[in-house]
């Protein structure tokens, strides 16, 4: 993606590249991978995540599992101002819309997986500048 055109006398604004992260849930039951849209994650701009959840042995997540996503700023004691919408796409894939980091700083991004009454969280730390 090319830089946006600046107003007269300003420097070009480079788009933030897409971000991809992966890891295991706290109990090790699930491997979670997510990717932001091509514009990346910018403060004060809504963004979308594409999430894939597999069991630790590589199988797609069962259809009866519930996946949610959220984020918080632990140093500020608050979360996001919006509740994201998670849409199942099949085969353990999900689209998360409505993510918004409303300020710069350190954010913790969570993907929770609940199945058979057991909830496990995968978590990442992001520095939003």
C-alpha positions as CSV (number, residue, x, y, z in Angstrom):
1,X,0.0,0.0,0.0
2,X,1.4,3.4,-1.0
3,X,1.8,6.2,1.5
4,X,-1.2,8.6,1.8
5,X,-0.7,12.0,0.2
6,X,0.2,14.6,2.7
7,X,-1.2,18.1,2.9
8,X,1.2,20.7,1.6
9,X,4.4,20.9,3.7
10,X,3.7,17.7,5.7
11,X,5.5,14.4,5.6
12,X,3.8,11.3,4.0
13,X,1.9,9.1,6.4
14,X,3.1,5.5,6.1
15,X,0.4,2.9,6.6
16,X,1.0,0.5,9.5
17,X,1.7,-3.0,8.1
18,X,-0.6,-6.0,8.9
19,X,0.3,-7.7,12.2
20,X,0.2,-11.4,12.7
21,X,0.6,-13.1,16.0
22,X,0.2,-16.6,17.4
23,X,0.4,-18.4,20.7
24,X,-1.2,-21.0,22.9
25,X,-4.0,-20.5,25.4
26,X,-3.0,-20.4,29.1
27,X,-3.9,-24.0,29.6
28,X,-2.2,-25.1,26.4
29,X,-5.4,-26.6,24.9
30,X,-5.6,-24.2,21.9
31,X,-3.3,-22.6,19.4
32,X,-4.6,-19.2,18.4
33,X,-3.4,-17.1,15.5
34,X,-4.6,-13.7,14.5
35,X,-3.9,-11.2,11.8
36,X,-5.0,-7.6,11.5
37,X,-6.2,-6.1,8.3
38,X,-3.6,-4.8,5.8
39,X,-3.7,-1.3,7.5
40,X,-2.4,-2.8,10.7
41,X,-3.5,-1.3,14.1
42,X,-3.5,2.4,14.6
43,X,-4.7,4.3,17.6
44,X,-8.2,5.9,17.3
45,X,-8.9,3.8,14.1
46,X,-11.3,0.8,14.1
47,X,-9.6,-2.5,13.0
48,X,-10.6,-6.0,12.1
49,X,-8.9,-9.3,13.1
50,X,-9.0,-12.6,11.4
51,X,-8.6,-15.3,14.0
52,X,-7.9,-19.0,13.7
53,X,-8.2,-21.4,16.6
54,X,-6.9,-25.0,16.5
55,X,-6.5,-27.6,19.2
56,X,-3.0,-28.1,20.4
57,X,-2.7,-31.2,18.1
58,X,-3.7,-29.0,15.0
59,X,-7.4,-29.9,14.6
60,X,-9.8,-27.0,13.9
61,X,-11.8,-25.8,16.9
62,X,-15.1,-27.6,17.4
63,X,-18.2,-25.8,16.1
64,X,-19.8,-25.7,19.6
65,X,-16.9,-23.6,21.1
66,X,-17.5,-19.9,21.8
67,X,-14.8,-17.5,20.8
68,X,-14.6,-13.9,22.1
69,X,-12.0,-11.1,21.7
70,X,-11.3,-8.1,23.8
71,X,-8.5,-5.8,24.9
72,X,-7.5,-3.8,28.0
73,X,-4.9,-1.3,29.2
74,X,-3.7,-2.8,32.5
75,X,-1.7,0.3,33.4
76,X,-4.8,2.5,33.1
77,X,-7.3,0.0,34.6
78,X,-9.7,0.1,31.6
79,X,-10.6,-1.8,28.5
80,X,-11.9,-0.8,25.1
81,X,-15.0,1.4,24.8
82,X,-16.7,-1.0,22.4
83,X,-17.7,-4.7,22.5
84,X,-16.3,-6.4,19.4
85,X,-18.4,-8.7,17.2
86,X,-17.1,-12.2,16.5
87,X,-18.4,-14.0,13.5
88,X,-17.6,-17.7,12.9
89,X,-16.4,-18.4,9.4
90,X,-16.0,-22.2,9.8
91,X,-13.1,-24.5,10.3
92,X,-12.0,-22.7,13.5
93,X,-11.8,-19.3,11.7
94,X,-13.4,-16.1,13.0
95,X,-13.7,-12.5,11.9
96,X,-13.6,-9.9,14.8
97,X,-15.0,-6.5,14.0
98,X,-15.3,-3.4,16.2
99,X,-11.8,-3.5,17.7
100,X,-10.6,0.0,18.6
101,X,-7.7,1.1,20.7
102,X,-8.9,4.6,21.7
103,X,-5.5,5.7,23.0
104,X,-1.8,5.2,22.6
105,X,0.1,2.9,25.0
106,X,0.4,-0.7,26.1
107,X,-2.6,-2.9,25.3
108,X,-3.3,-6.5,26.2
109,X,-5.3,-8.2,23.4
110,X,-7.2,-11.4,24.5
111,X,-8.9,-14.2,22.6
112,X,-11.0,-16.4,24.9
113,X,-12.2,-19.9,23.9
114,X,-15.0,-21.5,25.9
115,X,-15.9,-25.1,25.4
116,X,-17.7,-27.6,27.7
117,X,-17.8,-25.0,30.5
118,X,-14.0,-24.5,30.4
119,X,-12.6,-21.1,29.4
120,X,-9.0,-20.5,28.2
121,X,-7.4,-17.3,27.2
122,X,-4.6,-16.5,24.7
123,X,-3.1,-13.1,25.3
124,X,-0.6,-10.7,23.6
125,X,0.9,-7.4,24.6
126,X,0.9,-4.6,22.0
127,X,2.5,-1.2,22.1
128,X,0.2,1.2,20.2
129,X,2.1,4.3,19.1
